[in-house]
Amino acid sequence: MEFPHLGKHCSEKYCHKLDFLPMKCDACGEIFCSEHFSYQTHSCLSAARKDVQVPVCPLCSEPVPTPRDVSPDVTVGAHIDQFCRSERKKIYTNRCTYRNCKKKELIPVSCTVCRANFCLKHRHTTDHDCPGTGKPVVAPIFSKTAQAALQRQQQRQPAPLPVRAGTNVVAAIQGTMSEDEALARALALSMQEEEDDARASASRGSGGNASRSIPVGGNAASSSAGKDKCNLS
């Protein structure tokens, strides 16, 4: 070679390329060619001292300063626990409209009467002195599809059965008694009527036999009297 002193060989183990424009790594101080001068290509062991990157908080997207020889996970975790101004405050945006109440809820809690937003503590009409308590509650507005479905449901309902006239009569006779009490009373009345009929029939039978009985001194007495008399022929 005419100029053996020009250029330097790459320090990469499997390269050793002669480069006339060599580059020196500012971290490890080794010489590399244009293909291996970056920290990643030659696996620089001292790159952590030079390749300083500031981690970013995944919640608030703010950079978190991290000292050297400290894991970024530790600093980011401490930032989230203490200093992070993330969306936690923006989530609770439904503030209670009750006087002197500053509480915010995750979801809106609206009064069905006055339509104002309140917290869980003041959501009832009696808790926030609702001005529309005496007014009728506004009926919910249904869509045309919902109204048609309600009409079809009402048409499918069966017609009420007619009330029989005898039902009112039975209810009037039964009164306040239950079905068991009314049945027991009806059986007692039926048995009493049967006993009364039996007694009446027995009394009528005894009266008929007495009328057909022969009185004392009847036919037998007349025959004996005839025998005592003398008949003149």
C-alpha positions as CSV (number, residue, x, y, z in Angstrom):
1,M,0.0,0.0,0.0
2,E,1.2,3.5,-0.8
3,F,-0.4,5.0,2.3
4,P,-0.4,2.4,5.0
5,H,-0.8,5.0,7.8
6,L,-4.1,6.3,6.4
7,G,-7.4,5.0,7.8
8,K,-8.1,2.6,10.7
9,H,-9.7,-0.7,11.1
10,C,-13.1,-1.1,12.7
11,S,-13.1,-2.5,16.3
12,E,-16.1,-4.6,15.7
13,K,-15.2,-8.3,16.3
14,Y,-16.5,-9.6,13.0
15,C,-15.8,-6.5,10.8
16,H,-12.2,-5.1,11.0
17,K,-12.9,-3.1,7.9
18,L,-10.4,-0.5,6.9
19,D,-12.2,2.8,6.9
20,F,-10.5,6.0,5.8
21,L,-13.0,8.0,7.7
22,P,-13.2,6.2,11.0
23,M,-15.3,7.3,13.9
24,K,-14.6,7.1,17.6
25,C,-17.4,6.2,20.0
26,D,-17.8,8.9,22.6
27,A,-18.9,6.3,25.2
28,C,-16.4,3.5,25.0
29,G,-13.7,5.2,23.0
30,E,-13.3,2.5,20.3
31,I,-12.9,3.1,16.6
32,F,-15.7,1.9,14.3
33,C,-16.6,2.2,10.6
34,S,-19.6,3.9,9.2
35,E,-21.7,0.8,9.7
36,H,-20.9,0.2,13.4
37,F,-20.4,3.6,14.9
38,S,-23.9,3.8,16.6
39,Y,-24.4,2.4,20.1
40,Q,-26.8,-0.3,19.0
41,T,-24.7,-1.7,16.1
42,H,-21.6,-2.3,18.1
43,S,-23.5,-3.1,21.4
44,C,-21.7,-0.4,23.4
45,L,-21.5,-1.3,27.0
46,S,-21.1,2.4,28.1
47,A,-24.1,3.6,26.1
48,A,-26.2,4.1,29.2
49,R,-24.0,6.9,30.3
50,K,-24.4,8.8,27.1
51,D,-27.7,7.7,25.7
52,V,-29.8,9.6,28.2
53,Q,-33.5,9.4,27.5
54,V,-36.2,11.0,29.7
55,P,-39.1,8.7,30.2
56,V,-42.6,10.1,29.6
57,C,-45.6,9.5,31.9
58,P,-48.1,7.3,30.2
59,L,-51.1,9.1,31.9
60,C,-50.3,12.8,31.7
61,S,-47.6,12.6,28.9
62,E,-45.2,14.7,30.8
63,P,-41.4,14.0,31.0
64,V,-40.2,12.5,34.2
65,P,-36.6,13.4,35.2
66,T,-34.7,10.3,36.0
67,P,-31.2,10.4,37.6
68,R,-28.5,8.2,36.3
69,D,-28.2,4.6,37.5
70,V,-31.9,4.7,38.4
71,S,-34.5,2.6,36.7
72,P,-37.1,4.7,34.7
73,D,-39.8,2.4,36.1
74,V,-39.1,3.6,39.7
75,T,-39.3,7.3,38.8
76,V,-42.4,7.0,36.6
77,G,-44.2,5.0,39.4
78,A,-43.3,7.6,42.0
79,H,-44.5,10.3,39.6
80,I,-47.9,8.6,39.1
81,D,-48.4,8.1,42.8
82,Q,-47.5,11.7,43.9
83,F,-47.2,14.3,41.1
84,C,-49.2,13.0,38.2
85,R,-51.9,15.3,37.0
86,S,-53.7,12.7,34.9
87,E,-57.3,12.4,33.8
88,R,-58.4,11.4,37.3
89,K,-59.6,14.9,38.0
90,K,-61.2,15.3,34.6
91,I,-63.2,12.1,35.0
92,Y,-65.3,13.5,37.9
93,T,-66.9,16.3,36.0
94,N,-70.5,15.9,37.1
95,R,-70.7,18.4,39.9
96,C,-73.6,18.6,42.3
97,T,-75.8,21.7,41.9
98,Y,-77.0,21.6,45.5
99,R,-76.0,24.8,47.4
100,N,-72.6,24.6,49.2
101,C,-72.0,21.1,47.8
102,K,-68.8,20.7,45.7
103,K,-68.8,16.9,45.3
104,K,-68.4,15.5,41.8
105,E,-69.5,12.1,40.5
106,L,-68.2,9.8,37.9
107,I,-71.6,9.6,36.1
108,P,-74.4,12.2,35.9
109,V,-77.2,11.7,38.4
110,S,-80.1,13.8,37.2
111,C,-83.3,14.4,39.1
112,T,-86.4,13.1,37.2
113,V,-88.4,16.2,38.2
114,C,-86.2,19.2,37.9
115,R,-83.6,17.6,35.6
116,A,-80.7,19.1,37.5
117,N,-77.5,17.2,38.3
118,F,-76.8,16.1,41.9
119,C,-74.4,13.8,43.8
120,L,-75.5,10.6,45.3
121,K,-76.2,12.2,48.7
122,H,-78.6,14.8,47.2
123,R,-80.2,12.8,44.4
124,H,-83.6,12.5,46.0
125,T,-86.2,15.2,45.7
126,T,-86.5,15.6,49.5
127,D,-82.7,16.0,49.8
128,H,-82.2,18.9,47.4
129,D,-85.6,20.7,48.0
130,C,-86.7,20.0,44.5
131,P,-88.9,23.0,43.2
132,G,-90.9,20.7,41.0
133,T,-92.0,18.3,43.7
134,G,-95.6,19.4,43.6
135,K,-95.7,19.3,39.8
136,P,-96.5,16.1,37.9
137,V,-93.6,14.2,36.6
138,V,-93.0,14.6,32.9
139,A,-93.9,11.4,31.2
140,P,-91.0,9.9,29.2
141,I,-91.0,10.5,25.5
142,F,-91.0,7.2,23.5
143,S,-90.0,6.8,19.9
144,K,-92.4,5.8,17.3
145,T,-91.0,2.3,17.3
146,A,-91.6,2.0,21.1
147,Q,-95.1,3.4,20.8
148,A,-96.0,0.9,18.1
149,A,-94.7,-2.0,20.3
150,L,-96.8,-0.8,23.2
151,Q,-99.9,-0.7,21.1
152,R,-99.3,-4.2,19.8
153,Q,-98.8,-5.4,23.4
154,Q,-102.1,-3.8,24.5
155,Q,-103.9,-5.4,21.6
156,R,-102.6,-8.9,22.4
157,Q,-103.8,-8.7,26.0
158,P,-107.0,-10.9,26.5
159,A,-110.3,-9.3,27.2
160,P,-111.5,-9.5,30.9
161,L,-113.9,-12.3,31.7
162,P,-117.6,-11.2,32.4
163,V,-118.6,-11.2,36.0
164,R,-121.5,-13.5,36.7
165,A,-124.5,-12.3,38.5
166,G,-124.5,-15.2,40.9
167,T,-121.1,-14.2,42.2
168,N,-122.5,-11.0,43.8
169,V,-125.4,-13.0,45.3
170,V,-123.0,-15.6,46.8
171,A,-120.8,-12.8,48.1
172,A,-123.8,-11.1,49.7
173,I,-125.0,-14.4,51.4
174,Q,-121.5,-15.4,52.5
175,G,-120.6,-12.0,53.9
176,T,-117.3,-11.8,55.6
177,M,-117.0,-15.6,56.2
178,S,-114.3,-17.6,54.5
179,E,-115.2,-20.5,52.1
180,D,-114.5,-23.2,54.8
181,E,-116.7,-21.4,57.3
182,A,-119.5,-21.0,54.8
183,L,-119.3,-24.7,53.8
184,A,-119.4,-25.8,57.5
185,R,-122.4,-23.6,58.1
186,A,-124.2,-24.9,55.1
187,L,-123.7,-28.5,56.2
188,A,-124.9,-27.7,59.7
189,L,-128.1,-26.1,58.3
190,S,-128.7,-29.1,56.0
191,M,-128.3,-31.6,58.8
192,Q,-130.7,-29.5,61.0
193,E,-133.3,-29.5,58.2
194,E,-133.0,-33.3,57.9
195,E,-133.6,-33.7,61.6
196,D,-136.6,-31.4,61.5
197,D,-138.1,-33.3,58.6
198,A,-137.5,-36.7,60.4
199,R,-139.2,-35.4,63.5
200,A,-142.2,-34.0,61.6
201,S,-142.7,-37.3,59.7
202,A,-142.5,-39.3,63.0
203,S,-145.1,-37.1,64.6
204,R,-147.4,-37.5,61.7
205,G,-147.1,-41.3,61.8
206,S,-147.9,-41.6,65.5
207,G,-151.1,-39.4,65.0
208,G,-152.5,-41.8,62.3
209,N,-152.1,-44.9,64.3
210,A,-153.9,-43.4,67.3
211,S,-156.9,-42.5,65.1
212,R,-157.2,-46.0,63.8
213,S,-157.1,-47.7,67.3
214,I,-160.4,-49.4,68.7
215,P,-161.7,-47.7,71.8
216,V,-162.4,-49.6,75.0
217,G,-166.0,-50.9,75.1
218,G,-166.5,-51.2,71.5
219,N,-167.5,-54.2,69.4
220,A,-166.3,-56.7,72.0
221,A,-168.4,-55.1,74.7
222,S,-171.6,-55.1,72.5
223,S,-171.1,-58.8,71.7
224,S,-170.8,-59.8,75.4
225,A,-173.8,-57.6,76.2
226,G,-175.8,-59.4,73.5
227,K,-175.0,-62.8,75.0
228,D,-176.4,-61.7,78.3
229,K,-179.7,-60.8,76.9
230,C,-182.5,-63.4,76.4
231,N,-184.2,-63.4,73.1
232,L,-187.9,-64.5,73.2
233,S,-188.8,-66.6,70.3
